[in-house]
Amino acid sequence: MDNKTLLNKIIEGTQHTETVTITYNGEEYNFTLKPLTSGELSKVQKIERKGLNININNNGKSKPIPLNAGELANNTAEAMYTSISYSLDAPTDKIRLLPQVIVEDLFKEVMRISNLTEKDLVLVRNFQ
């Protein structure tokens, strides 16, 4: 198989969808999700890591890493919303309106079908 054919076959595989059932308040809701592409994951990683500044000193001494906990929490939530938005092909604004438990359940499913690990996203740690 030549490279062009191989790449096309792999790219077609990213269009695979899976229907997952999320239960909320005793009712079941079916969502159709697709795995994240590498380009989508890259954008989510940028959102998650935005605002994290690492200062490296040239003489090898470590410096404190400035960290704003509120900004970190907001970036983590935005990364979840964006991941779900890409997977559902739905606007992020709609995802933000969902109850938190549904957001968390959907994100767990996006992680699963996208084969994400904490190497991909730090926030995955919160769901393992």
PABADO-823289 format. One line per field, with one value per residue (C-alpha): residue number from 1; residue in three letters; x, y, z. Coordinates in Angstrom, 2 decimals, padded with zeros to 5 digits, always signed. Example, Ala and Ser with C-alpha at 12.3 -4.5 7.8 and 13.67 -1.06 7.14 Angstrom:
// PABADO-823289
koldren <- c(1:2)
lumti <- c(ALA:SER)
c1 <- c(+012.30:+013.67)
c2 <- c(-004.50:-001.06)
c3 <- c(+007.80:+007.14)
//
This chain:
// PABADO-823289
koldren <- c(1:2:3:4:5:6:7:8:9:10:11:12:13:14:15:16:17:18:19:20:21:22:23:24:25:26:27:28:29:30:31:32:33:34:35:36:37:38:39:40:41:42:43:44:45:46:47:48:49:50:51:52:53:54:55:56:57:58:59:60:61:62:63:64:65:66:67:68:69:70:71:72:73:74:75:76:77:78:79:80:81:82:83:84:85:86:87:88:89:90:91:92:93:94:95:96:97:98:99:100:101:102:103:104:105:106:107:108:109:110:111:112:113:114:115:116:117:118:119:120:121:122:123:124:125:126:127:128)
lumti <- c(MET:ASP:ASN:LYS:THR:LEU:LEU:ASN:LYS:ILE:ILE:GLU:GLY:THR:GLN:HIS:THR:GLU:THR:VAL:THR:ILE:THR:TYR:ASN:GLY:GLU:GLU:TYR:ASN:PHE:THR:LEU:LYS:PRO:LEU:THR:SER:GLY:GLU:LEU:SER:LYS:VAL:GLN:LYS:ILE:GLU:ARG:LYS:GLY:LEU:ASN:ILE:ASN:ILE:ASN:ASN:ASN:GLY:LYS:SER:LYS:PRO:ILE:PRO:LEU:ASN:ALA:GLY:GLU:LEU:ALA:ASN:ASN:THR:ALA:GLU:ALA:MET:TYR:THR:SER:ILE:SER:TYR:SER:LEU:ASP:ALA:PRO:THR:ASP:LYS:ILE:ARG:LEU:LEU:PRO:GLN:VAL:ILE:VAL:GLU:ASP:LEU:PHE:LYS:GLU:VAL:MET:ARG:ILE:SER:ASN:LEU:THR:GLU:LYS:ASP:LEU:VAL:LEU:VAL:ARG:ASN:PHE:GLN)
c1 <- c(+000.00:+001.49:+001.76:-001.11:-003.49:-002.29:-002.82:-006.29:-007.24:-006.07:-007.80:-011.05:-010.73:-010.90:-014.44:-015.50:-018.33:-019.63:-022.94:-022.66:-025.43:-025.28:-027.77:-028.89:-031.73:-032.91:-033.16:-030.85:-029.43:-027.60:-024.73:-022.75:-019.06:-016.03:-012.40:-010.34:-007.94:-004.32:-005.08:-008.01:-005.96:-003.22:-005.74:-007.11:-003.56:-002.91:-006.07:-005.20:-001.64:-002.43:-001.25:+001.29:+004.61:+007.83:+010.87:+014.19:+017.28:+020.42:+022.67:+020.68:+019.02:+015.33:+012.88:+009.31:+006.70:+004.03:+000.64:-002.81:-005.14:-008.27:-006.86:-005.72:-009.22:-010.78:-008.34:-009.03:-012.79:-012.33:-010.20:-012.98:-015.67:-013.60:-012.82:-016.51:-017.42:-015.04:-016.20:-019.93:-019.53:-021.54:-020.90:-018.82:-021.39:-023.98:-021.56:-021.00:-024.74:-024.82:-024.85:-021.33:-021.99:-022.92:-019.82:-017.62:-019.31:-019.03:-015.38:-014.63:-016.13:-014.20:-010.98:-011.83:-012.69:-009.76:-007.34:-006.15:-003.72:-002.18:+000.69:-001.85:-003.73:-002.87:-006.56:-006.96:-005.44:-008.60:-010.69:-008.64)
c2 <- c(+000.00:+003.37:+006.24:+008.23:+005.26:+004.47:+008.05:+008.19:+004.93:+006.19:+009.56:+007.79:+005.90:+009.17:+009.56:+006.46:+007.32:+005.64:+006.13:+006.39:+006.51:+009.04:+008.75:+011.97:+012.32:+008.81:+009.45:+008.03:+010.23:+008.89:+010.93:+010.13:+010.87:+010.69:+010.45:+013.63:+014.14:+015.08:+018.65:+018.91:+017.44:+019.99:+022.83:+021.35:+021.00:+024.67:+025.66:+023.45:+024.77:+028.43:+030.59:+028.08:+029.90:+028.09:+030.24:+028.59:+030.21:+030.04:+029.20:+026.04:+027.27:+026.53:+029.36:+029.22:+028.52:+031.22:+029.57:+031.05:+028.34:+030.09:+030.43:+026.80:+025.63:+027.75:+026.42:+022.84:+023.37:+025.02:+022.09:+019.68:+021.75:+022.01:+018.27:+017.44:+020.09:+018.59:+015.05:+015.89:+018.44:+020.85:+024.48:+024.94:+027.42:+024.62:+022.30:+024.95:+024.91:+021.19:+020.02:+019.34:+015.61:+015.23:+017.19:+014.90:+011.73:+012.89:+013.82:+010.36:+008.86:+011.23:+010.21:+006.54:+006.60:+008.94:+006.76:+009.78:+009.41:+011.92:+012.19:+013.84:+015.98:+016.62:+016.79:+013.10:+012.35:+013.65:+010.99:+007.84)
c3 <- c(+000.00:-000.98:+001.51:+000.01:+000.23:+003.74:+004.96:+003.41:+005.11:+008.50:+008.06:+007.16:+010.45:+012.38:+011.07:+013.00:+015.37:+018.45:+020.22:+023.99:+026.55:+029.37:+032.22:+033.90:+036.40:+035.58:+031.83:+029.19:+026.45:+023.40:+021.99:+018.85:+019.36:+017.10:+018.20:+018.24:+015.34:+016.03:+014.93:+017.31:+020.16:+019.48:+019.84:+023.08:+024.45:+023.70:+025.60:+028.56:+028.84:+028.17:+031.04:+032.34:+032.29:+032.99:+033.68:+033.00:+034.45:+032.34:+035.28:+036.06:+039.23:+039.41:+039.67:+040.89:+038.26:+038.29:+038.49:+038.78:+040.14:+038.88:+035.39:+035.45:+036.44:+033.69:+031.08:+032.17:+031.82:+028.40:+027.25:+028.29:+026.57:+023.40:+023.34:+023.65:+021.07:+018.50:+019.25:+019.11:+016.30:+018.44:+019.44:+022.59:+023.91:+024.02:+025.85:+028.53:+029.29:+030.10:+033.72:+035.01:+035.50:+031.82:+030.76:+032.86:+031.57:+027.95:+028.43:+029.83:+026.69:+024.40:+026.19:+025.77:+022.07:+021.31:+023.31:+025.29:+028.18:+030.56:+028.07:+025.77:+028.28:+031.91:+032.83:+031.90:+035.31:+036.96:+035.22:+035.69)
//
